[in-house]
Amino acid sequence: MRSNNLSLAWQFYHQEKGHAYRRFPALIQLILMVFIVTLSQTSNSIQTYLNTNLNNLLGADIVISQKGRLTDAQETHLNRISERSALTQSLKTTLTYNDNWQRVTLKAVGNNYPLQGELLTSYSLGGKTIAGSSGPLSGEIWMDSRLLTVLSIQLGEQLNIGDQRFTVSRIILHEPDRLMEGHNVDMRALIHHDDLEQLNFPKDIIHSRYLFSANKKQINDMIEWQKAHLPAAQIHHKQGAHPLALFWQRTENFIGLASIILFFMAAIAIQQLNQLQMQKEQFFSAVCISFGASKSTGLQISIIKWLLNIAFLLPLVLLLSTLLHWLAIQWLSTRFDALEWHWNILHSIKPMLIAAIIFSAFHLPIWFRLKQASVRQLINNLDSKVSKSLSFTCALIVLATVSAIYSDNALLTAMVLGAIGISITLILLISWFALSLGEKSTKKFSGLIPFALYMMKQRLLSKTTQILGVGLCAFLLLFTLMLLKDLGGTMNAYQRQHDGNLLITQASETQMIDIDTWVAKNAIEIRQRKPFMYGKLTHINDMHLSDYADTPSDSLATFMRSIRLHWNDSIPENNRIVDGEWWQTNATHWQQISIEQEVMTDLGLQLGDRLTFYITEQSVEFEITASHAYKPGAGSITFWAQMPAAALDFIAAPHYHMASLELEDAQFSLLAQVWQKHPSLRMVSMDEITQRFDKTLAMVTQIISGFSILISLLASIVILSSVHALEAKEKKKNSIIMSFGLSKKTCFHLNIIEWFVTGSIAASGAIIGTWIAGLLIYESQFSMLYRPNFFWLLTTLSIILFIVTAIGIVANKNSLSSSIRELMTE
């Protein structure tokens, strides 16, 4: 009997696979499976690259890094429990040559550097590569090729850093411990360790890294010792994870979470086609029962046909996902050197199995109907409220499953789902309101347009699904290509108004005094000035930070480094209290702290939680008594953590300042004088910040534009699916119209009007959604009114109308083949 069922399933699968109710769901499943497998394979390639990167670019078996040097006793202990060691020290500084200047990472190394690997250099641009086992000599400075070009300096020439002169002697090609500098684009320079001591930079701005050769037991001993004696230090080792591993895991999760849009649109299309498929399956099951077969026979054949469909999709999924995976790696390799295409069959099988399980949920209503329905219901194709409820429930389960798989942060998940939910609700409301209003306002008039609106209102549900698919696609494209573009320009204008065009990110007390003198001398305006000190979060409620959370988190990644702690007895003008109470002036209870609300949510913190910060070799515990949020209109300089000014009497730590200035174009040339005197002063122009934002925006636009291609495909399938699902009713409608003496040309005109209205409502919903999103973002961040580019809006509206109308007319071509004779026969 089972062999007969398999044979029947095989036969009917090949008979049905060309029909729309089989072809479109298969296409949807193909698109989503290719997307999921490509995402999984790309993530695996990146993680493999990071692991290789960790082994090849760590420069040691284990690295301990912190601000400032270890004590002699600590260094002695670590050297005793390791095999070999080396010390590197680095800081951010500005190098000047003639009128040129450039922000760089300056690293000082000793005679025992590199510890592992080779230091690759060259004596000329494009010259022979030299593999060395030692760094520069005292009085020498080695630079990377970009730095030589920017400073317009040649090998053999000299430059000053502070009061010392250095000779540029080599070009840096590769550092074996490059991983510890992070994947950034900072220009780099190397000097000897003895020269750094002569430069007399402030000790607290120098970052020390201790590199050790050690075996597995020694690495474990160092990790335990670091937790107990150096809680503020960071530790990386070859047995651990790459510093960027969690970041890329979060990137994968965010893209996966955004795929809820794809699954939602898939649910719309599949639910419409399931009505046709359910009728076919019920009729076949009724025929089987009439020949004496059991009710389970139809169910078994249906399940086997579904499995055959998945099985035939897998080879194509593997082929397409492999191609897209290769293209993604080629794109990413322009940003990460030595990133290679790496294919793993396990990372294809697992997501395909998960996707198959998810897709099976869409078919549960059909299988449930075949299992539970009576013979009378099967023969007459009677509707079942239970089946419809199950369809809705299964769609929700699919969306919830995707959210659970890719969710790593409640705030991020809520924001993504909330944005999607608002967009969907808005489009649905606009659809209902526009069709209802159009039908009511034209019902007293005659003509094709009132009649078309009346017919659309009668099929409100089917038309709404078409509008929803098109509207979501248009909304995402508009949000990406228009709103984010406008956002960049608005941010630049806002920063110029409130922050000036030069931002000082770190200035010591001495440097700030000289800046005040320089500003007064050159008639430069200081827009903002705020003091801070550095502190490293080590414990939350007595739990070590590394043990507090193991899921990706932007806030957690930032707290792994020292952050700025601001003190203020009054609430800053650009902050507002969200929860709790701000402390009183001269508060005796100084161990209070206010944390930014988004950070509180991201880390799951609550009022009353205790945070332990390590500040200049001193552990200080604070209690969270308030949470604050950014308030626009008074500058952009704000801080995650703020404490009472009374804390300064109990914490001995260097004080720094952040400030913003407004310079004339001609005054930027004066910055070389300031940096020549204070090379460790950290300043960045707003133009540079804007350029960084534009580069990030360009990458985001590329990613979402690619994502929008998938949404466009699914939007087209939603339209085609709804057309085929209602094709029989459309034919009947056209036959009835022609029975009143009207021509097929009239039916064709009605179709044009219907699809024009569908496109208009979808485009209007997308435009209004983008406008509302713009209003919310601009109001919350800038207290400004969003003024969109109306040329973009009108152009987008025209394009959407043309595409939707064209697809709708082509898809409805078969419905015009009906005749009055067919209506009478039926």
N, C-alpha and C positions, 0 to 999 in steps of 0.2 A: 504493500500500500504506500509506504514511504517513497519507494522508487517511482511509483506512478505519480505521486505528488511532485517529486523533483522533476520528472519529465514534463509534466504539465506546466510547472512553473517556468522551466527553461523555454518551452514553446511559447507561452503567453508573454514572457519577458521580451522575446525577440519580436513578437507581433506588436507590442505596445510601446517599445522604446522610441519609436518615431513620432508618437503622439505628443501634443503640447503638454498634457498633464503629466507626462513622464519626462519629457525633454527639458522643460524649464526647471523643475526641482533638481534634476541631475546637474544642470548648469550652475545652479545656485550652490549646490554641495561642492562642485568642483572649485568654484571661486573661493569659497570659504576654507576648504581644505588646503588649497594651494597657499592661501594667505597664512594660515596657522602653521603649516609645515615650513614655509619660507622664514617666518618669524623665529621658529624654534631652531632651524639650522643656522640662521644668521647669528642668533644669540650664542649658540654653541661654538661657532667659529670665533666669535669675539672672546668668549671665556677661554677657549684654547689658546688664543693669542695672548691673553692676559697672563695665563699660567706660564707660557713660554717666556713672556716678557719678564715675569717675576723671577724666573730662574736665571735668565741671561743678563738682566739689567739691575738686579739688586746690588751686585758688586760685593756681596758677602753672604754668609749663611744666615746671619741675623743682624738687624740694624736697630739701634736705639737712638731716637732723636728727641731733642728738647731744646728750648731756648736756654742759652747759657751753657757753661761747662759743668761737668760733674765735679764733685769734690775729689781730692786726691785719694781718699779712702775708697770712694765708690769706684774710681778708675782702677785702683789696685785690685779690688775684689773681682771686678769683671774680667780683668786681664788674667787673673788666677784661674777662673773657671772657663776660660776659652783658650783656643790654640794660638791665634794671632789676632791683632787688632790694628785699626787705622782710624784716624780722626779727620773729618772734613768739617769746615765751618763756612756758612754762607749767609749772605744778607742781600737785601734789595738796595741798590744804590744807583746813582746817576753818573755816568762817565761823560766828560766834556772834552772836546778837541776843537780848537778855534771857536767858531760860532755854532758848532754842532753839538747836540747832546742826545743821550739815549738812556732810558731806564734799563738796567741789566740785573741779572743775578750774578753776584761776584762770589766765587768760591775759593777758599784757601785750603791747600792740601800740604801734607808733610812729605818726608822722604820715603815713607812706607806706603804711599798711595801710588797705584791702586792695589787694593788687597787681593781682589780676584778679577780676572779678565785683563783686557789690554786697553790702554789709553791711545787712541788713534789721532794723529796730528799730521800736519803738512807744512812745508816751508813756503808754499805759494798756492794761490787759488787754482784749483784743478791740478795741482802737482802730485807727486808721488806720496802715497800714504805711508806713514811711519808708525809702526807699532812700538810703543814705549812702555816701560815698567816704572816710570817715575814722572813727576809733574814738573812745573817750571822751577827754575832756580830763583833765588832771591834777586829782586830787581827786574824780573821778567813778568810779562803778562801775556797770556794766550787768549785769543778771542775767536768766536765763531765767525764764519764768513759774512753773515748778515751784519754783524756789529761793525766789522771793518768797512763795509760799504756805507752804512748809515753815517758813521763818523768821518768818512772820507780820509782814512788814515792808512798808511802803507806799512808793511813789515819793515822793521828796523827803525821806525820813527818812535818818538817818545811822547807820553802824555802824563799829565799830573792827576793824582788822586789825593786830594788834600794838599799836604806839603811835600809829598813824595813823588818822584819821577819813576816811571816804568817804561821799559822798552818792549814794544810789541815784537815778539820773536817767532810765534807759531800760530797756525790756524787750527782750532779744535774741530775734529770731525766726529769723535765718538767718546763718550765717557761711560765706563763700565757700570757706574752706579747712577745712571741717568734716571732710573725709575723713581728714585727718592725725590727728584725735583718735580714729579708729576708730569702729566701730558699737557704741558703748556707751551706757549710760543715765546717765552722769555728769551731774550738774547743773553749770551753767557760769556763769562770771562774767568780765567783761572790765574791765581797768584800763589806764591809760596806762603806757608803758614807764618813764617817769621815776619813777613811784610804786613800781614794783617794786624799783628800785635803792635807794630810801629804806627799804624794808621790811627789807633786810639778811637775806634768806633765805640759807641755805647754798648756795653756788654749785653744789655737786654734786647737789642735788635739783632743779635747774631744767633743764628740757628746752628746748633752743634749736632753732628751725626757721628755715632760711634759704630764702626763696621767691625764685625767679628767673624772669624772662621771658627766653627764649632760643630760638634756632632749632635745627634738627636737628643741625647741626655743633657748635654750642656745647654742646648736651646731651651729645653723645658725648664731647666734650673733658672735660666736667665728670665724667662717669662714670669715665673713665680716670684723671683726676686724683684723684678720691675714693678709688679702689682703692689708689693709690700713697701718698697722703698722709693720708687719713682712713679707715683700715681699719675702725674701730669705728663709723663713721657709717652711718646708713641713708639710702638714696636712692630717691626715687620720681619718676617722670616720666610724661608723657602717652603716650609711646611704649611704656611698659612695661606690666606686669600690675598689676591692683588688689591691694592688700595682702591681701584676703580671697579672691583667686581660687583659690589652692591649697587654702585651707580648704574652700571649697565643692566643689572637685574631690574632695577626700577624703570629704566627706559623700556625694557621689554614688557614689563607689567603695564606701563602706561599705554603703550601701543595696543597691547592685548585688551586693555580695559576699553579703549576707544572703539575696539571692534564690536562692541555692543550695538553700535549703530548698524553695522553690517548684519548682525544676527537679527536685529529688530526688523530690518527691511526684508530679510529672508523669511522671517515669520509671516510678514504681511503677504508675500507672494505665495508661500507654501500653503497658508491657510485658505487662500482663494482657490488654488488648484486642488486642494484636498477635497473640496466639495465635489468636483468632477470625478476625482479618483475614487472617492467613497461610493458614488453612484455605480461606477463600473464594478468595483469590488463586491458591492452588495448584490448586484444583478448576477455576477458570476457565482457567488456563494449560493444564491437562491436556485440557480440552475443545477449546481452540484447536489443540493439537497433534494431537488426534484428527481434526480437519478438514484437516490438512495444513499448518497454520501452523508457523512456526519457534518455537523456545523463546523467542527474544528478543521475540516479539510480546506475550506476556503481561507481560514486563518493561516494555516500552515503554508499554503501556496503563496499567499500575500507576503508573508515574512521571507520566504525563499526568494521571491522576486526582488524584494528590497535588498537582500544580501547580495544577489547577483549584480544589482545596480551598483552597489558600493564596490564590489570586487572589480568590475570593469572600469571603474573610475580610478582606482589606485595607480595603475601604470602611468596614466596621463597626469595625475597629481604629482607623482615622483618626477616625471620629466619636466613639467612646467616649474615646479618649486625649485628644482635643481638649477634651472636656467635663471630664474629670478634671484635665487640665492647667490649665484655667481655675479650677477649684475650688482646686487647690493654690496657685496664684498669689494667689487671694483670701485664703487662710489665711496665706500668708507676708507679704502686704502689711500685715498688722497689726503685723508686726515690722520691716519695712523700708519707710520712706516712699518714695513714688513708684515702687514696684515695679509694673510693668505687664505684662499678658499679651502675650507676643510669640511668634507662631507661625512656624516655619520648616519648609518642606516637606522640606529636605535632612536635618533632624534627625529626621524621621519615616521617610524612605526608608532611611537607613543602618541604624538599629536594626532595622527590619523585615527587611531583607536578612540581617543577621546572625542574627536570630531564625529566619528560614526555613532558613538553613544549619544552625543548631543542631538544628532540628526534623527536618531530613532525616536526621540521624544516627540518630534513633529508627527510621527506616524502612529503614535500610541492611540489617538482618538479613532483612527480607522480600524486598528486591530481590536480595540475595545468594542467598537460598534459591531464588528463581525462576530465577536465572541458572545456578546450579551443580547444582541437584537433578536427578536422573534422572527419566525419565518414570514409572517405577514408584513413586518416592518422591512425585511430584506427585499421582498417582492415588490412592495409599493414604494420603496425608497422614502419612508416616512422620516421626518426630522426627529431628532432626539435632543431635548434640552440638556441631558446629561453629557452627550457627545460634544455639544457646543461649549459647555462649561469646561469639559476636559481639554478641549483644544486651547482655550484661553489659559487654563492652568499650566498646560505643557509649555506654552510659549513663555510664560513667566518663569517656569523652572529652567528653561534654556538660558534666559537672560541672567537669572540668579546664578546659574552654574558658571557662566563665563565670568561674571563679577567675582565669584569666589575663587576661581582659578588664578585670576590676574590681580586681585586686590591685595595690596600690601600695606595700605594706609587708609584709615577710615575717612580722613579729610579729603584725600585725593579722590577716593571712590565716590564720596558724597557730591563733590564738585562736578565730576564727570557725569554721573547719573542725573544730578540735578539739572545740569545744562541741557542734557538730552531730553529729560522729562519736560522742561519748560518749553523747549523748541517744539516737541511733539504736541503738547497741550495747546500752544499758540496756533499752530497750523490747523489743528482739529477745530478750534473755536472759530478761526477765520473761515474755514471751509463751511461749517454749519451756518454761520452768520451770513456769509455772502450768498450761499445758495438759497437760504430761507428768505432773505431780504429780496433777492433778485426775483424769486418766484412770486412773492406777495406783491411786489411793486409793479409787476408786469402782467398779472393775471387778468386785468381788465382790458388788456390790449390783445390784438391778434397779430399773427406773423410768426416767422420761424424762430426769432430770438426768444419771445415769451414761451413758445412751445418747448424749445430746447431747455430753457431753465426749469420748466415744469417737469420734464422728463428726468433731468439731473437731480431735482429735489426728490423725486420718487425713488431714485437709486442712490440715495445719499451715502449709504455705507460703502458701496463699491467705488463711487467717485472720490470719497474721502481717502480711501486707501491709495488711489492713484495720486491724488494731490499730495498726500503725506510722503510718498516715496520721492517724488520730484522735489518737493519743498525741502526735505532734509538734505538732499544733494546740493541744491542751490544755496541753502543756508551755510553749509560748510565751506563751499567755494567762496561765497561772498565774505564770510568771516575771515578767511585766510588771506584772500587776495586784495581785499579792500580795507577792512577794519584794521588789520595788523599794520598795513602800509600807512594808514592815517595815524595809527598809534605812535609809530616811530617819530613822525614829524611833530605831533603834539607833545610827546615827551621832551623832545629837544627844545621846543618853545617854552615849555613849563620850566625846565631846568635853567634856561637862560634868564627867565623872569625872577625865579626864587633863589637859584643856586649860583648864578653867574656862569662864567665859562672856564673856571679853573677850580679844581677840588683838591684840597690838601687832605690826604687820607691819614697821615701820621707826621706829627711835628713834636719834638721834645719841647720842654719849657724854654731851654736856651734858644732853640731854633725859632720858636714862636715869638720871642722877644725881638730877634733880628728881623723876622718877617714884619712885625709891627713897624719897625723902623723903616724897612724897605717900602712898605705900603704907604706910610706917611710921606716919604720922600718923593714917591712917584705918583701920588694922588690916585691910588688904587682903592677901590671900595671893597670892604670885607662884608659879605652878606650874612654869613653865619660863623659861629665859633662855639665848639662844644668840647669839654675835656673828657678824657677817659683813661682807664688803665687796662692792662691785659690780665685775663684770668682764664684758667683752664678748668672746665667742669670735670670732676673726677668721680663723684658719687651722686646718686639720686636716692634719697631715703636710705642712706648707708649701703646701697648696692653699687658696685663698681660699674662705671658707664659701659664698659665692654660687655658686661653681663646683663645690662638693663633691657636691651632690645637687640634682636638679631634680624629684624626685617629692614629693608631699605628705607631710609628716611633722610631727607635733605637736612633737617635740623640736626639729627644725630651726626651726620657726616661733618657738619660745621662745628659741632661741639667737640669733635675729636681733636680739633685744634684750639688754640687760645682765641678767645673772643674779646670784644671790647666791652668793658663795664663802665657805664656812665653814672655819674652821681648828680642828683638834683633834688632839692627839697620841695620844689613846686612842679606841677605837671607841665612838661614842655608844651609849647604852643602847638607843635605839630603832632601831639599825642592826645588820646582821650582814654579815660578809664573804662574798661569793659566789665571787670568784675573786681570785687574787693574794695579796699580803701587805700588811698595814698597816705603815706606817713606825714606827720606834722613836722614843721620846721624845728630843727634842733632836737629831734626825737632821741630819747635816751635809749630806746630799743633800736640799735643801729643794724642789727642782723636781719633786716627785712630786704626783700627784693621784689621787683615787678618784672614779669616776663611777658614778652610779646604774645598776644592771644593766639596767633597762628602756630607759634612754637609750642604753646601749651597744648593745643589740640593735636599737633603732629606727634608729640612725645607722650601724650596721655597724662599730662601733669594737672594737678588740682591745687586750689588754695590750701595752704597748710603743709604742702610737700616741702622737704628739706633738700637743698642743693649745696653741695660742697665744692668750692672752687679752690684751686691751688694757685696762689698769687705770690710770686717771688719767694718760693720756698716756705710758704706759710699756708696752711689749710684753714679756710674760713667757711663756716657753715651759715647759710642764709635760709630764712623761711619765706616761702612765697605768700605774700599778703595782698598782692594785686596783680591784675593783668591789664596790659594796655594795647592799644592799636594805633596805627598811623592815621593822622588826620591831615589832609592836604591843606595847602594855603600858607604854610609858614616854613617852607624849605623841606628838603629831602633827607637831611641828616637825622637819622633816628637810630635807636639801639635796641637790641633784643633784650638786654638785661640792664636794669637801672636800680640804684641803691641810694640810701640817704647820704647826705654830705657828711653826717656825723661819723660814717664809717672810715673816713680819712684819718681820724685820730687813732684808729686801731690797726690800720693796714699801711705798712711801709712799702710803697711800690712806686716806680717811676710814673710820672704823669705825662700824658700826651694830649694833643689837640687835633680835632678835625675842623676844617674851616673851608669856606667857599669864597671866591674872589671874582670880581668882574674886571677884566683887563681889556684895554684897547688892543687892536691887532698889532700895533707897533711895539707894544710893551712886552709881547711874548719873547722878544729877543733878549730882554733883561733877565729871563729865567736862568740863563747860563751862568750869570754872576752868582745867583743864589745857590745853585747846585755846585758851583766850584767851591764855595765856602762850606756848604752843608751837603755833601754827596749822599748822605743817608736820608735826606728829606724826601718824603713820598708825596708827589703831586701828579695829578693826571688832568688833562684838559677834557672839557665836555665833548669836544669833537672826537677825541679818542674813545670816550665812553659810547658816543652815538655810533661810531664805526663798529665797535664791538657788538652793540645791540643790532645793528643792521646785518652783520654777518650771522649772528644767531637767528635773526628773523628770516634771512635768506635760507638757512638750513631748515628751519621749521616750515617755511613755505614749500620747499621742495618735498619734504616728507608728507605734508598734508595734501599737497597737490597729487602726489602718487596715491595717497589714501583715497582721494576724491575720485580717482579713476575707477577704483573698485565700487565706490558708492554710485557713480554714474552708471556703471554696468548693471548694478542691482536695481537702480531706479528704472532703467529701461526694461529690465525683466519684470519689475512690479507692474509697469504699464502693460506689457505684453501678457503677463499672467492674468491680470484683471480682464483684459479684452477677451482672452480665450475662455476664461471661466464664465463669462457672461455672453459668449458668442451666440448660444442658442436663443437667449432672450433678446439679443440685438436683432437676430434674424426675424424673430416673431414680431418685434416692434416695427421693423422696416416693412414686413409683409402687411401688417395692419395699416400702416401709413399709405402704402400703395393701394390697398383695397378701397381707400377713399378717393382714388383717382389721381393721387399725386405720383410723381415720377421718381425714379431712382436718383435723379439729379438732386431732387429735393432732400432725399435721405442723405446724400453725400454732403449737401450744404449743412444739414443738421449736425452731422458728424464733425465738420469743421468748426461749427459754433461751439459744440460741446468741448472739444479738445482745446479750443482757444480759451474758453472760460476756465478749464482745468489748469492750463498753463498760467493764466493770469492770476488765479487764486494762489497757486503754488509759488509763483514768483513774488507776489505781494507779501505772502506769509514769510518767505525767506528774507525779503528786504526789511519788513517790519521787525523780524527777529534780530537781524543784524543791527538795525538802528537801536532797538531796545538794549541789546548787549553793549553797544557802544555807549549809550547813555549811562548804563550802570557802571561800566569800567571807568569812564571819564569822570563821573560824579564821585565815585568812591576814591579814585586815585588823584584827581586833579581839581575837583570841584568846578569843572568846566562843562560847557554844553558841547555835545558831539555834533559836528556839522559834517555830514557825509558828502562825498563828491557825487553830485546828482548826475553828472555825465556818465559816471560808472554805473549808477543805479539804472538809468534809462537804457544804457547799452546792454546791461545784464538782463533786464526785463525783456528786451527785444529778442535776445539770443534764446532765452528760455522759452518764450512763446513760440518761436520758430521751430525749435527742436522738438518740443512736446507735441505741438500740432502736427508736425511731419510724422513723428513716430506713431501717434494715434491714428492718423488717416491711413497710413500703410498697414497698421495692425488690424484696422477695422475693414479692410478690403473684402474679406470673405463674407462679412455680415451683409454686404450689399448684393450678394449673389442670391438672396432669397426671392421667393415669388409668391403670388397669391395662391397658386395651386398647392404649394407646399403647406401654406397655412390651412387650406381647406382639408388637405389630406391628414394633417395632424389633428 
